[in-house]
C-alpha cells in the first residue's frame, strides 16, 4: 500500500459510475486535475454538481455502451459492476492504468479476480494499492503492459467540447477541413465521430489541444501526407495532392469550421465509400445488382445521389460507375495505393484481380532506393545485388529534386514513414529499372501475403534490405528499398518520375534488353530459380537436349561452366559432354532421371548413390577442379548412363590442388580469402550439404562396412525423424495431387528449329 502518486499530473483520469465525489476530490489533492466523472444517471450527475462535490465541467452523462473503451483515459477507474469490463480486453487496452476502488462487495471481488487473471496472463503488471490522502479510499491499480494506442483516433477534451474545439481551430487559423457529417454541427449524433483533415504543419498544435484533457467525443485526425498516427492503414487518408486540394479550397460553414466545397464533398465522400469501405458502404456493384447491399451505418447511395445532383453528376451510383467518375476527375488513387487499400477491401481485391497486365510489362520491375540507402552503398551496391538475384538493370541513377518529389507524392500513397522499422529509410532518392527474362511465379504462401506480386523475384528486396542493414546499429535499421509489385505498377512509377519522358524511357528499356533465348523448339521449362539462366528441354537434331540460356549480366557464369564442360565433359563419367554452345547458351544431353531425389523429399539419399557421388567428386578433384556448389540437388541417375552431375556455374580450377581429397573445396569448403564466386548460401562442404541427407560422416561413407553404414543411417534417421517425416508427408501430398510432368522423346524425323550454333 502506498500514498505515492502512480501517475503524472498531466494524466487523463476518467472515473465511471462514481458513487460520490470523494474519489475525484482525493485525486485533485494529489494534483491530478485532468479528471472526468462519467455516469449514466442524470440525477446522480446533478447531485454531484449541486452538492459541490464536482464542478460541472468534470461531470458527463452518458449511457453509450462503448463509453468505457471510447475515450482517451490514461487512468481508467471502474466502479461497481463496470469493473467486469476488465474481462473485455478491447474495453481497457487503451488505458495506461486500470483501477478499481476497494470495497467489500461482490462486484469488487469479481473485478479483482479478473484483474488478477490479467496479471497472470501478462497483460497487467503486478497490482498496486493506492491510498488517497485525507480519505479512506483505496484503489487497486494495475499498469497495462500491453497498452494499444494506435491509429488516427483522438478525443475532444470534455471541458472544451465540440464547439470550443472548432472555435480554437478557427481562432488559431489552423488549416483544416471537417470531411463529412458536418451538417448538424456543433451537435454530433451519438456514436458518430468527426473526421478531421489538417495540414502537416498544424499537427503538433492540434494534437496538443486534443491532449489537454479527458474526453469522450471521438475525432479521427488525418494529415496531408499521413504522418504517424494520422494515417489510414499506414497510408494517407487521401493522396497528398488531393488532400491539399481539399484544404486549399475548403469553405466556411456557419462560422464554426471549414468544410469541403460541394464538388469536393461529393468526390471525397465517394472516395471514402469506394476505397475505404468498398462493399461495406452498401453501394451496389454494377456486375451484381441483384445482390443485396451490405449493411452500412449511412445510406451512402442516397447521400451520394443527392450530393451528385448538386454538382451535376447524373451517372449511376454504384461502385464501378463512381470509380470511373473519380478517375476522370483525377481522384482515383494510384495502383500501388489501391493494392495496399485492397488488403482490407474485398471490392478492390476483386477489381484488381480482374486486371490484366500486358505482356510487354510482365518482366518489368522498378526499385526505388531511399535516402538512407545512398549512405550505405548507394546505387552501385543496389545494382550489384539486383543483378546477383537475376535482374538485368537497364537504368540506375539518383533522382533529381523534381523527380524525387514526384515519386514521394505518387508512390506508396505518399507515405514514406518508418513502418515496422526503428527509423524511416527516407524519401525516394534513386531509381533502378530492371528486366527479368525469367520471372518466377509466386508460391501459394507468397500469393497469400502479396496477392498482386506477379514475379516472386522482386521479393529479393527483403534480402537486399537485410544486406543494406547488415552493418547498421539495430536502432538505425530501416527499409531502404521499395519495389513495384507488377508491370503495371512499374509503368506507373516510370510515368510518375519521368513524366513526359516516360514513353522514351520505356522504349529505351526494350532496346537495352537482350533476350538470351534463341528460337529453339522448347518442350519443357525446367528452370529452378532462374537467377542466372533459363533451363529448357529442347529438340535438337531429333534428340532431346538441355539448353541453358544465360542472362546478359551473367555471361561470366556461362564461360566458367562451358570451360569446365569442355575440360571434363565425357572424360569424367559423371560429367555430361558439351553438345553445342552459342554466345549466351550451351547444350548438354537430356537424361531421364529415375532417382528424382530432392532434399525436401524427407528421404535419405540412397547409399549406393551417395558413394557414387563422392567418387565423382573425387574424380573432379583428381582432374584439378572443384565444383564449389556441389549439392545433392545437382545430381541425377539416368537409367542407362548412371549418375550424372550438373550445374557447374561456380566450378573452379585449382592453382594449387589441396594435398588430399578430404581437404578439397567440395569436401572441406572454400578457404577464407577465396576470391572466386560463391553460391548465395555460401561455401558448400560435405558436412553441410551432404552429411545431413546421407547420415554418415565422410570417413564412415568411405571406410565403414556396409553393415555398419546401414546401422548408422538407421540411427541417424531415427534421431532426426522430426526433420524427415514432415517433409516426407508433404512429399506424399504433392505426389498425390501433381500431374504427370514426364517429357516424351521426339521421333527422329521430327523437324527442329535452332539458331546457328558453334560445335563444342
WOMO-V466404 format. One record per residue. N is the residue number from 1. RES is the residue in one letter. SS is DSSP state (a for helix, b for strand, c for the rest). Layout:
N;RES;SS
N;RES;SS
This chain:
1;X;c
2;X;b
3;X;c
4;X;c
5;X;c
6;X;c
7;X;c
8;X;c
9;X;c
10;X;c
11;X;c
12;X;c
13;X;b
14;X;b
15;X;b
16;X;b
17;X;c
18;X;c
19;X;c
20;X;c
21;X;c
22;X;a
23;X;a
24;X;a
25;X;a
26;X;a
27;X;a
28;X;a
29;X;a
30;X;c
31;X;c
32;X;c
33;X;c
34;X;c
35;X;b
36;X;b
37;X;b
38;X;b
39;X;b
40;X;c
41;X;c
42;X;a
43;X;a
44;X;a
45;X;a
46;X;a
47;X;a
48;X;a
49;X;a
50;X;a
51;X;c
52;X;c
53;X;c
54;X;c
55;X;c
56;X;a
57;X;a
58;X;a
59;X;b
60;X;b
61;X;b
62;X;c
63;X;c
64;X;c
65;X;c
66;X;c
67;X;c
68;X;c
69;X;c
70;X;c
71;X;c
72;X;c
73;X;c
74;X;c
75;X;b
76;X;b
77;X;b
78;X;b
79;X;c
80;X;a
81;X;a
82;X;a
83;X;a
84;X;a
85;X;a
86;X;a
87;X;a
88;X;c
89;X;a
90;X;a
91;X;a
92;X;a
93;X;c
94;X;c
95;X;c
96;X;c
97;X;b
98;X;b
99;X;b
100;X;b
101;X;b
102;X;c
103;X;c
104;X;c
105;X;c
106;X;a
107;X;a
108;X;a
109;X;a
110;X;a
111;X;a
112;X;a
113;X;a
114;X;a
115;X;a
116;X;a
117;X;a
118;X;a
119;X;a
120;X;a
121;X;a
122;X;c
123;X;c
124;X;b
125;X;c
126;X;c
127;X;c
128;X;b
129;X;b
130;X;b
131;X;b
132;X;c
133;X;c
134;X;c
135;X;c
136;X;c
137;X;c
138;X;b
139;X;b
140;X;b
141;X;b
142;X;b
143;X;b
144;X;b
145;X;c
146;X;c
147;X;c
148;X;c
149;X;c
150;X;c
151;X;c
152;X;c
153;X;b
154;X;b
155;X;b
156;X;b
157;X;c
158;X;c
159;X;c
160;X;c
161;X;a
162;X;a
163;X;a
164;X;a
165;X;a
166;X;a
167;X;a
168;X;a
169;X;a
170;X;a
171;X;a
172;X;c
173;X;c
174;X;c
175;X;c
176;X;b
177;X;b
178;X;b
179;X;c
180;X;c
181;X;c
182;X;c
183;X;c
184;X;c
185;X;c
186;X;c
187;X;c
188;X;c
189;X;c
190;X;c
191;X;c
192;X;c
193;X;c
194;X;b
195;X;b
196;X;b
197;X;b
198;X;b
199;X;c
200;X;a
201;X;a
202;X;a
203;X;a
204;X;a
205;X;a
206;X;a
207;X;a
208;X;a
209;X;a
210;X;a
211;X;c
212;X;c
213;X;c
214;X;c
215;X;c
216;X;c
217;X;b
218;X;b
219;X;b
220;X;b
221;X;b
222;X;b
223;X;b
224;X;c
225;X;c
226;X;c
227;X;c
228;X;c
229;X;c
230;X;c
231;X;c
232;X;b
233;X;c
234;X;c
235;X;b
236;X;c
237;X;c
238;X;c
239;X;c
240;X;a
241;X;a
242;X;a
243;X;a
244;X;a
245;X;a
246;X;a
247;X;a
248;X;a
249;X;a
250;X;c
251;X;b
252;X;b
253;X;b
254;X;c
255;X;c
256;X;c
257;X;b
258;X;b
259;X;b
260;X;c
261;X;c
262;X;a
263;X;a
264;X;a
265;X;a
266;X;a
267;X;a
268;X;a
269;X;a
270;X;a
271;X;a
272;X;a
273;X;a
274;X;a
275;X;a
276;X;a
277;X;a
278;X;a
279;X;a
280;X;a
281;X;a
282;X;c
283;X;c
284;X;c
285;X;c
286;X;a
287;X;a
288;X;a
289;X;c
290;X;c
291;X;c
292;X;c
293;X;c
294;X;c
295;X;c
296;X;c
297;X;c
298;X;c
299;X;c
300;X;a
301;X;a
302;X;a
303;X;a
304;X;a
305;X;a
306;X;a
307;X;a
308;X;a
309;X;a
310;X;a
311;X;a
312;X;c
313;X;c
314;X;c
315;X;c
316;X;c
317;X;c
318;X;c
319;X;a
320;X;a
321;X;a
322;X;a
323;X;a
324;X;a
325;X;a
326;X;a
327;X;a
328;X;a
329;X;c
330;X;c
331;X;c
332;X;c
333;X;c
334;X;c
335;X;a
336;X;a
337;X;a
338;X;a
339;X;a
340;X;a
341;X;a
342;X;a
343;X;a
344;X;a
345;X;c
346;X;a
347;X;a
348;X;a
349;X;a
350;X;a
351;X;a
352;X;a
353;X;a
354;X;c
355;X;c
356;X;c
357;X;c
358;X;c
359;X;a
360;X;a
361;X;a
362;X;c
363;X;c
364;X;b
365;X;b
366;X;b
367;X;b
368;X;b
369;X;b
370;X;b
371;X;a
372;X;a
373;X;a
374;X;a
375;X;c
376;X;c
377;X;c
378;X;a
379;X;a
380;X;a
381;X;a
382;X;a
383;X;a
384;X;a
385;X;a
386;X;a
387;X;a
388;X;a
389;X;c
390;X;c
391;X;c
392;X;b
393;X;b
394;X;b
395;X;b
396;X;b
397;X;b
398;X;b
399;X;c
400;X;c
401;X;a
402;X;a
403;X;a
404;X;a
405;X;a
406;X;a
407;X;a
408;X;a
409;X;a
410;X;a
411;X;c
412;X;a
413;X;a
414;X;a
415;X;c
416;X;c
417;X;c
418;X;c
419;X;c
420;X;c
421;X;c
422;X;c
423;X;c
424;X;c
425;X;c
426;X;c
427;X;c
428;X;b
429;X;b
430;X;b
431;X;b
432;X;b
433;X;b
434;X;b
435;X;b
436;X;c
437;X;c
438;X;c
439;X;c
440;X;c
441;X;c
442;X;c
443;X;c
444;X;a
445;X;a
446;X;a
447;X;a
448;X;a
449;X;a
450;X;c
451;X;c
452;X;c
453;X;c
454;X;c
455;X;c
456;X;a
457;X;a
458;X;a
459;X;a
460;X;a
461;X;a
462;X;a
463;X;a
464;X;a
465;X;a
466;X;a
467;X;a
468;X;a
469;X;a
470;X;c
471;X;c
472;X;c
473;X;c
474;X;a
475;X;a
476;X;a
477;X;c
478;X;c
479;X;c
480;X;c
481;X;b
482;X;b
483;X;b
484;X;c
485;X;c
486;X;c
487;X;a
488;X;a
489;X;a
490;X;a
491;X;a
492;X;a
493;X;a
494;X;a
495;X;a
496;X;a
497;X;a
498;X;a
499;X;a
500;X;a
501;X;a
502;X;a
503;X;a
504;X;a
505;X;a
506;X;a
507;X;a
508;X;a
509;X;a
510;X;a
511;X;a
512;X;a
513;X;c
514;X;c
515;X;c
516;X;c
517;X;c
518;X;c
519;X;c
520;X;c
521;X;c
522;X;b
523;X;b
524;X;b
525;X;b
526;X;c
527;X;c
528;X;c
529;X;c
530;X;c
531;X;c
532;X;c
533;X;b
534;X;b
535;X;b
536;X;b
537;X;b
538;X;b
539;X;b
540;X;b
541;X;c
542;X;c
543;X;b
544;X;b
545;X;b
546;X;b
547;X;b
548;X;b
549;X;b
550;X;b
551;X;c
552;X;a
553;X;a
554;X;a
555;X;a
556;X;a
557;X;a
558;X;a
559;X;a
560;X;a
561;X;a
562;X;a
563;X;a
564;X;a
565;X;a
566;X;a
567;X;a
568;X;a
569;X;b
570;X;c
571;X;c
572;X;b
573;X;c
574;X;c
575;X;b
576;X;c
577;X;c
578;X;b
579;X;b
580;X;b
581;X;b
582;X;c
583;X;c
584;X;c
585;X;b
586;X;b
587;X;b
588;X;b
589;X;b
590;X;c
591;X;c
592;X;c
593;X;b
594;X;c
595;X;c
596;X;c
597;X;c
598;X;c
599;X;a
600;X;a
601;X;a
602;X;c
603;X;c
604;X;c
605;X;c
606;X;c
607;X;a
608;X;a
609;X;a
610;X;a
611;X;a
612;X;a
613;X;a
614;X;a
615;X;a
616;X;a
617;X;a
618;X;a
619;X;a
620;X;a
621;X;a
622;X;a
623;X;c
624;X;c
625;X;b
626;X;b
627;X;c
628;X;c
629;X;c
630;X;c
631;X;c
632;X;a
633;X;a
634;X;a
635;X;b
636;X;b
637;X;b
638;X;b
639;X;c
640;X;c
641;X;c
642;X;b
643;X;b
644;X;b
645;X;b
646;X;c
647;X;c
648;X;c
649;X;c
650;X;c
651;X;c
652;X;b
653;X;b
654;X;c
655;X;c
656;X;c
657;X;c
658;X;c
659;X;c
660;X;c
661;X;a
662;X;a
663;X;a
664;X;c
665;X;a
666;X;a
667;X;a
668;X;a
669;X;c
670;X;c
671;X;c
672;X;c
673;X;c
674;X;c
675;X;c
676;X;c
677;X;c
678;X;c
679;X;c
680;X;c
681;X;c
682;X;c
683;X;c
684;X;c
685;X;c
686;X;a
687;X;a
688;X;a
689;X;a
690;X;c
691;X;a
692;X;a
693;X;a
694;X;a
695;X;c
696;X;c
697;X;c
698;X;a
699;X;a
700;X;a
701;X;a
702;X;a
703;X;a
704;X;c
705;X;c
706;X;a
707;X;a
708;X;a
709;X;a
710;X;a
711;X;a
712;X;a
713;X;a
714;X;a
715;X;a
716;X;a
717;X;a
718;X;a
719;X;a
720;X;c
721;X;a
722;X;a
723;X;a
724;X;a
725;X;a
726;X;a
727;X;a
728;X;a
729;X;a
730;X;a
731;X;a
732;X;a
733;X;a
734;X;a
735;X;a
736;X;a
737;X;a
738;X;c
739;X;c
740;X;c
741;X;c
742;X;c
743;X;c
744;X;c
745;X;c
746;X;c
747;X;c
748;X;c
749;X;c
750;X;c
751;X;c
752;X;c
753;X;c
754;X;c
755;X;c
756;X;c
757;X;c
758;X;b
759;X;b
760;X;c
